[in-house]
Amino acid sequence: MSNSQAALKAAPLQPEQKWYQNPFVWLVIGGPLLVVVASFITLYLAITHPDPAIDDYYRKGIEINKTLDAQGQESQSESMAPAIQARNHAQTGLKPAEE
């Protein structure tokens, strides 16, 4: 007998573990299982606490714009003049004429 065969015969055999006793199995199963549980919790929260519906926000925005336009059409156009000139300059690449 060679030394390797003697070592194999001398080493005691370990009993096989059941699959559920192996920690690596639980490591592999645990991640996806955790995701599934979290998705059911999220589904429960979404069903029990729905977001409130938004009341006709578009119409309210139009009304606000009309109110703002009526309040200061003249003063707004004077205060926006530098911004409008800069915007026109950026779009055309030409420097605006000084008045």
ABEGO torsion letter per residue (X at the ends): XBAAAAAAAABBBBBBBBAAABAAAAAAAAAAAAAAAAAAAAAAAAAABBBBBBBGAAAAAAAAAAAAAAABAAAAAAAAAAAAAAAAAAAAGBBBBBX
